[in-house]
Amino acid sequence: VHGREGAKKVAPEKSRLIDIAADLLAEESGEAGYVYSGFCLTALPHRPLDPDAIWEKVAMSGRLKLTISPGVIPSISGPPKRYPVPSGAYARLILLYLQGVAIKTSSPEIELGSSMHEWLSRMGISSGGKTYRDIREQSRRIMACSLTFSWDKPGVGDHFERDSIIRNGFLPFHNDIDDIRQGTLFAEKVTLSESFFQAVVEHPVPLWEPAIRHLSSSSMALDIYVWLAFRLHNLSKPTPITWTSMFQQFGGGFSQKSIRSFRQTFKEALALALATYPDAKVDVD
């Protein structure tokens, strides 16, 4: 009705959301990304954990739990190095890249290097020194960690599936900032574990890459977006969800006493996610 600049004059406090919505309305790309449905109901931590900490996240339904354990990467030239659990927005973007390529190629072998560098650039991730080091660190954490999905089958009992995300990979010796200019992030090729690959190809949830790009700096907004992408199209009627349930799924890192703080943070992240998802119908009260 008002156009981009006119809308900003009407609601100057929502300038960022207006820019996102306007950019997406003009977006012609139909490029799809994909995510395993299990990650739509659970998620990685938002903030770094202690090096030896194990991460557990229970889905809103209470019938699915993700457990991620830190791990080690061996080296022929020295002792193995232990890596904490992956966390934050960069870890989520790396996982989205791996899953998207696996779906599009129908192969567990993922070419990295320049391909991953190009995709991250499309997602708005700069090639700066600190950014590169952070991405390299998160990617190695993903290579080292192991994850377990546990779920309840009514009338049967508890089941679980434990595996790594990446079965094997090649780690180059070079480790300086020139690597980013050459397109080498952390390996030339990796192979997803068989169980993780099968889970991704059998239960994919399509996402829209331009939406991912606009949310690439907010781990909570990314989590909300993929959750909505999975959940909304399955609903046949308005479905109320309590703040307690939202806190259970998205409140990792917030103490039980800070649910009010979480509520405000969640509302801000939800506004970003909804700006990238015009068809989503979500009301907050």
C-alpha positions as CSV (number, residue, x, y, z in Angstrom):
1,V,0.0,0.0,0.0
2,H,2.6,2.5,1.1
3,G,5.8,1.2,-0.6
4,R,9.1,0.5,1.2
5,E,9.9,4.1,2.2
6,G,6.3,5.0,2.9
7,A,5.9,2.0,5.2
8,K,9.1,3.1,7.1
9,K,7.5,6.5,7.7
10,V,4.4,4.9,9.1
11,A,6.3,2.4,11.3
12,P,9.9,3.6,11.6
13,E,10.5,1.1,14.5
14,K,10.0,-1.7,12.1
15,S,12.5,-0.6,9.3
16,R,14.5,-3.8,9.4
17,L,11.4,-6.0,9.0
18,I,10.1,-3.8,6.2
19,D,13.4,-4.1,4.4
20,I,13.3,-7.9,4.7
21,A,9.7,-8.1,3.5
22,A,10.3,-5.7,0.6
23,D,13.4,-7.6,-0.5
24,L,11.6,-10.9,-0.4
25,L,8.6,-9.6,-2.3
26,A,11.0,-8.6,-5.1
27,E,12.9,-11.9,-4.9
28,E,12.8,-14.0,-8.1
29,S,14.9,-16.9,-6.9
30,G,13.0,-20.1,-6.4
31,E,16.1,-21.9,-5.0
32,A,15.2,-24.4,-2.3
33,G,17.1,-25.5,0.7
34,Y,16.3,-28.5,2.8
35,V,16.5,-29.6,6.4
36,Y,15.9,-32.9,8.2
37,S,12.5,-32.8,10.0
38,G,14.2,-33.8,13.3
39,F,16.0,-30.5,13.3
40,C,12.6,-28.7,12.9
41,L,11.5,-30.0,16.3
42,T,14.9,-29.8,18.1
43,A,17.9,-27.5,17.6
44,L,21.6,-26.9,18.4
45,P,22.5,-24.5,21.3
46,H,22.4,-20.8,20.6
47,R,25.5,-20.0,22.6
48,P,28.8,-21.9,23.1
49,L,28.8,-24.6,25.7
50,D,31.6,-25.7,28.0
51,P,34.1,-27.9,26.2
52,D,32.9,-31.2,27.8
53,A,29.2,-30.3,28.0
54,I,26.6,-32.6,26.4
55,W,23.6,-30.8,24.8
56,E,20.1,-32.2,25.2
57,K,16.9,-30.7,23.6
58,V,13.4,-32.1,24.0
59,A,10.8,-31.4,21.3
60,M,7.7,-29.5,22.2
61,S,5.7,-32.7,22.1
62,G,8.0,-34.3,24.7
63,R,8.3,-37.4,22.5
64,L,11.5,-36.6,20.6
65,K,14.9,-35.7,22.1
66,L,18.2,-34.7,20.5
67,T,21.4,-35.4,22.4
68,I,24.7,-34.0,21.0
69,S,28.1,-35.0,22.5
70,P,31.4,-33.3,21.9
71,G,34.0,-35.4,20.1
72,V,37.6,-35.6,18.8
73,I,39.3,-35.4,15.4
74,P,42.4,-37.6,15.2
75,S,45.7,-36.5,13.7
76,I,48.6,-38.6,12.4
77,S,51.0,-35.9,13.3
78,G,49.9,-35.2,16.9
79,P,47.4,-36.0,19.6
80,P,43.6,-35.9,18.8
81,K,41.9,-32.6,19.4
82,R,38.7,-32.4,21.3
83,Y,35.9,-30.1,20.0
84,P,32.8,-28.8,21.9
85,V,29.3,-29.1,20.7
86,P,28.5,-26.9,17.6
87,S,26.4,-23.9,18.3
88,G,25.1,-20.6,16.9
89,A,24.0,-19.4,13.5
90,Y,27.1,-20.5,11.6
91,A,26.7,-24.1,12.7
92,R,23.1,-24.1,11.5
93,L,24.1,-22.7,8.1
94,I,26.8,-25.3,7.6
95,L,24.2,-28.1,8.4
96,L,21.7,-26.5,6.1
97,Y,24.3,-26.6,3.3
98,L,25.2,-30.2,3.9
99,Q,21.6,-31.3,4.0
100,G,20.6,-29.3,0.9
101,V,23.4,-30.7,-1.2
102,A,22.7,-34.2,0.0
103,I,19.0,-33.9,-1.1
104,K,19.9,-32.3,-4.5
105,T,22.6,-34.8,-5.4
106,S,21.1,-37.9,-3.7
107,S,24.6,-38.6,-2.5
108,P,26.2,-38.7,1.0
109,E,29.4,-37.3,-0.5
110,I,29.5,-33.5,-0.3
111,E,31.9,-31.4,-2.3
112,L,33.1,-28.4,-0.2
113,G,35.8,-25.8,-0.8
114,S,34.6,-23.3,-3.4
115,S,31.1,-24.7,-3.5
116,M,30.5,-24.1,0.2
117,H,32.2,-20.7,0.1
118,E,29.9,-19.7,-2.8
119,W,26.8,-20.8,-1.0
120,L,27.8,-19.0,2.2
121,S,28.4,-15.9,0.2
122,R,24.9,-16.2,-1.3
123,M,23.6,-16.4,2.3
124,G,25.2,-13.1,3.1
125,I,28.2,-14.4,5.1
126,S,31.3,-12.3,4.5
127,S,34.8,-13.6,4.0
128,G,36.4,-11.7,6.8
129,G,39.1,-13.1,9.0
130,K,37.1,-13.7,12.2
131,T,34.1,-15.0,10.2
132,Y,36.3,-17.5,8.4
133,R,37.8,-18.7,11.6
134,D,34.4,-19.0,13.3
135,I,33.0,-21.0,10.4
136,R,36.1,-23.3,10.3
137,E,35.7,-23.9,14.1
138,Q,32.0,-24.7,13.8
139,S,32.6,-27.0,10.9
140,R,35.2,-29.0,12.8
141,R,32.8,-29.2,15.7
142,I,30.2,-30.7,13.4
143,M,32.8,-33.2,12.1
144,A,33.7,-34.3,15.6
145,C,30.4,-34.5,17.4
146,S,28.0,-37.4,17.7
147,L,24.2,-37.1,17.9
148,T,21.4,-39.2,19.2
149,F,17.8,-38.9,18.3
150,S,15.5,-40.6,20.9
151,W,11.8,-41.0,20.4
152,D,8.8,-42.7,22.0
153,K,6.6,-45.1,20.0
154,P,3.2,-45.4,21.8
155,G,2.7,-48.9,23.1
156,V,6.2,-50.0,22.1
157,G,8.7,-48.0,24.1
158,D,11.8,-45.8,23.7
159,H,13.9,-46.0,20.5
160,F,17.1,-44.2,19.7
161,E,19.5,-43.7,16.8
162,R,23.1,-42.7,17.5
163,D,25.6,-41.7,14.9
164,S,27.9,-38.9,13.8
165,I,26.9,-36.3,11.2
166,I,30.0,-36.8,9.1
167,R,31.5,-40.2,8.6
168,N,34.9,-39.1,7.2
169,G,36.6,-36.2,5.6
170,F,39.9,-34.7,4.6
171,L,41.4,-31.9,6.7
172,P,44.0,-29.8,4.7
173,F,47.3,-28.9,6.4
174,H,47.0,-25.2,5.6
175,N,45.2,-23.1,8.1
176,D,45.6,-19.4,7.2
177,I,43.3,-16.7,6.0
178,D,44.3,-17.2,2.4
179,D,42.3,-20.4,2.5
180,I,39.0,-18.4,2.2
181,R,40.2,-16.8,-1.0
182,Q,41.0,-20.2,-2.4
183,G,37.6,-21.5,-1.4
184,T,38.9,-24.0,1.2
185,L,36.9,-23.9,4.4
186,F,37.7,-27.0,6.2
187,A,37.8,-30.0,3.8
188,E,37.6,-30.7,0.1
189,K,35.0,-33.4,0.5
190,V,33.2,-35.1,3.4
191,T,30.8,-38.1,3.6
192,L,27.7,-38.0,5.7
193,S,27.1,-40.9,8.0
194,E,24.7,-43.5,6.5
195,S,22.0,-43.0,9.1
196,F,22.1,-39.2,9.0
197,F,22.0,-39.3,5.2
198,Q,19.0,-41.6,5.2
199,A,17.2,-39.5,7.7
200,V,17.7,-36.4,5.6
201,V,16.6,-37.9,2.3
202,E,13.6,-39.7,3.8
203,H,12.3,-36.8,5.9
204,P,13.3,-33.6,4.2
205,V,11.5,-30.2,4.8
206,P,11.9,-27.7,2.0
207,L,13.0,-24.2,2.9
208,W,13.4,-21.0,0.8
209,E,17.1,-19.9,0.4
210,P,16.3,-16.2,0.3
211,A,14.6,-16.5,3.7
212,I,17.7,-18.3,5.1
213,R,19.9,-15.5,3.8
214,H,17.9,-12.8,5.6
215,L,18.0,-14.8,8.9
216,S,21.6,-16.0,8.7
217,S,22.7,-13.8,11.6
218,S,20.0,-15.0,14.1
219,S,20.1,-18.6,15.3
220,M,16.7,-18.4,17.0
221,A,15.0,-16.8,14.0
222,L,16.4,-19.6,11.8
223,D,15.1,-22.2,14.3
224,I,11.6,-20.6,14.3
225,Y,11.6,-20.3,10.5
226,V,12.4,-24.0,10.0
227,W,9.9,-25.0,12.7
228,L,7.1,-23.0,11.0
229,A,8.1,-24.4,7.6
230,F,7.6,-27.9,9.0
231,R,4.6,-27.3,11.2
232,L,2.2,-24.9,9.5
233,H,1.4,-26.9,6.4
234,N,0.3,-29.8,8.6
235,L,-2.3,-27.8,10.5
236,S,-5.9,-27.9,9.5
237,K,-7.2,-25.4,12.1
238,P,-5.8,-22.7,14.4
239,T,-3.7,-24.4,17.1
240,P,-2.9,-22.6,20.4
241,I,0.6,-23.2,21.9
242,T,1.5,-22.2,25.4
243,W,4.5,-20.0,26.3
244,T,5.8,-22.9,28.4
245,S,5.9,-25.1,25.3
246,M,7.7,-22.4,23.3
247,F,10.2,-22.0,26.1
248,Q,10.8,-25.8,26.2
249,Q,11.6,-25.9,22.5
250,F,13.4,-22.5,21.9
251,G,14.5,-21.5,25.4
252,G,17.9,-23.2,25.5
253,G,20.3,-21.0,27.3
254,F,17.6,-19.2,29.3
255,S,17.0,-20.1,32.9
256,Q,13.6,-21.0,34.1
257,K,13.5,-17.7,36.1
258,S,14.1,-15.7,32.9
259,I,11.0,-16.8,30.9
260,R,10.0,-13.1,30.6
261,S,13.3,-12.3,29.0
262,F,12.9,-15.3,26.7
263,R,9.4,-14.1,25.7
264,Q,10.8,-10.8,24.5
265,T,13.7,-12.3,22.7
266,F,11.4,-14.9,21.1
267,K,9.0,-12.2,19.9
268,E,11.8,-10.3,18.2
269,A,13.1,-13.5,16.5
270,L,9.5,-14.5,15.5
271,A,9.0,-11.1,13.8
272,L,12.2,-11.7,11.7
273,A,11.0,-15.2,10.8
274,L,7.5,-14.0,9.8
275,A,9.0,-11.2,7.7
276,T,10.6,-13.9,5.5
277,Y,7.5,-16.1,5.5
278,P,4.5,-14.1,4.1
279,D,2.1,-17.0,4.1
280,A,2.6,-17.8,7.8
281,K,-0.4,-17.1,10.0
282,V,0.8,-16.6,13.5
283,D,-0.8,-14.5,16.3
284,V,0.9,-13.7,19.6
285,D,-1.1,-12.9,22.7
